[in-house]
Amino acid sequence: MSLPQQKKAAPAVSGAVETFLNDANHVAAFTTVRPDGTLHVAPVRFTWQASSGLARVLTTAASRKARNLLAAPGGRVALCQVDGFAWTTLEGTATVVTDPARVALGAQLYAKRYWSAPPAPADRVVIEIAVERVLSLNV
């Protein structure tokens, strides 16, 4: 008999890291794993919500990053935002979400961070990253 899995608590981040992840208008490098085991890295805009420990990336269901995650649900990913010699990497497991309410929340958070609405293609999805580790330097 197995015990139910406990949801891990969101990692604590410093105020400086929180500001770096939320206030800067940066893109990040988003790394997923292709079905053949090679890495796929794409520049993305994202949002970070410390209270839930979730980072979100809006994309389309047909994108390589979404297809990589659909091929291996719960796959490990990394999201790294860089500004000069300062950087923060968010690592965790990712899920492609199609639920309209959660996709809308992702779009709302995106618009708040980037001061403009995201593109709205018909097959838009949100990738939710349950962040388990936060690494940073010079932040």
C-alpha positions in Angstrom: 0.0 0.0 0.0 1.4 3.4 -1.0 0.8 6.6 0.8 -0.6 9.6 -1.1 2.0 12.0 -2.5 2.4 15.1 -0.5 2.5 18.4 -2.5 5.9 20.0 -1.9 5.8 23.5 -0.4 6.7 26.4 -2.7 10.4 27.3 -2.4 11.1 30.4 -0.4 12.8 33.2 -2.4 14.4 36.4 -1.2 12.8 39.8 -1.9 15.5 40.6 -4.4 14.7 37.3 -6.4 11.0 38.0 -6.2 11.5 41.5 -7.6 13.9 40.1 -10.3 11.3 37.5 -11.4 8.3 39.8 -11.4 9.3 43.4 -12.1 11.7 43.1 -14.9 10.5 42.9 -18.5 12.8 40.0 -19.4 12.6 36.9 -21.5 13.9 33.6 -20.2 15.4 30.5 -21.7 13.0 27.6 -21.2 14.5 24.1 -21.4 12.4 21.0 -22.1 13.5 17.5 -23.1 12.6 16.2 -26.6 11.3 12.6 -26.9 14.7 11.5 -28.2 16.4 12.8 -25.0 18.0 15.9 -26.5 17.3 19.4 -25.0 15.1 22.0 -26.5 15.7 25.6 -25.4 13.4 28.4 -26.4 13.1 32.1 -25.4 9.8 32.7 -23.6 8.0 35.3 -21.5 6.7 33.9 -18.2 5.1 34.7 -14.9 6.1 33.7 -11.4 3.6 33.4 -8.5 5.5 32.8 -5.3 2.3 32.1 -3.3 1.6 29.0 -5.4 5.1 28.1 -6.4 4.0 28.2 -10.0 5.7 29.7 -13.1 3.6 29.9 -16.2 4.4 30.0 -19.9 1.8 30.7 -22.5 2.2 28.9 -25.8 0.3 26.8 -28.3 -0.5 23.1 -28.1 1.5 22.6 -31.3 4.7 24.2 -30.1 7.8 22.0 -29.6 7.9 22.8 -25.9 4.3 21.7 -25.3 4.7 18.6 -27.5 7.8 17.6 -25.5 5.8 17.8 -22.3 2.8 16.1 -23.7 5.1 13.2 -24.7 6.4 12.9 -21.2 3.8 14.3 -18.7 5.3 15.7 -15.5 8.7 16.2 -17.3 11.5 18.2 -15.6 12.1 21.7 -17.0 14.3 24.7 -16.3 13.4 28.4 -16.8 16.4 30.8 -16.6 16.1 34.6 -16.6 19.3 36.5 -17.2 20.1 40.2 -16.9 23.8 40.8 -17.5 25.7 38.8 -14.8 22.5 38.4 -12.7 20.4 35.3 -13.2 17.7 33.2 -11.6 16.8 29.6 -12.6 13.5 28.0 -11.7 13.5 24.2 -11.9 10.5 21.8 -11.5 8.0 19.6 -13.2 5.7 21.0 -15.9 2.2 20.3 -17.1 0.5 21.5 -20.2 -2.9 22.9 -19.1 -5.9 23.4 -21.5 -8.5 24.4 -18.8 -9.9 27.7 -20.0 -9.9 29.3 -16.5 -6.3 28.4 -15.9 -5.3 29.6 -19.4 -7.1 32.8 -18.7 -5.3 33.3 -15.4 -2.0 32.7 -17.2 -3.0 35.4 -19.7 -4.1 37.8 -17.0 -0.8 37.4 -15.1 1.2 37.8 -18.3 -0.6 41.1 -19.2 0.1 42.4 -15.7 3.8 41.6 -15.9 4.4 42.6 -19.5 1.9 45.5 -19.7 0.2 44.1 -22.8 -2.1 41.2 -23.7 -0.4 38.0 -24.9 -1.1 36.6 -28.3 -4.4 34.6 -28.3 -4.1 31.8 -30.9 -7.0 29.3 -31.0 -4.9 26.5 -29.5 -3.3 28.5 -26.7 -2.4 26.5 -23.6 -0.5 27.4 -20.4 2.5 25.4 -19.2 2.4 25.4 -15.4 5.7 24.7 -13.7 5.6 23.5 -10.2 8.9 25.0 -9.0 10.9 22.8 -6.7 14.3 24.6 -6.8 15.3 28.2 -7.3 19.0 29.0 -8.1 20.3 32.5 -8.5 23.5 34.6 -8.7 24.1 38.3 -8.2 20.4 38.9 -7.6 
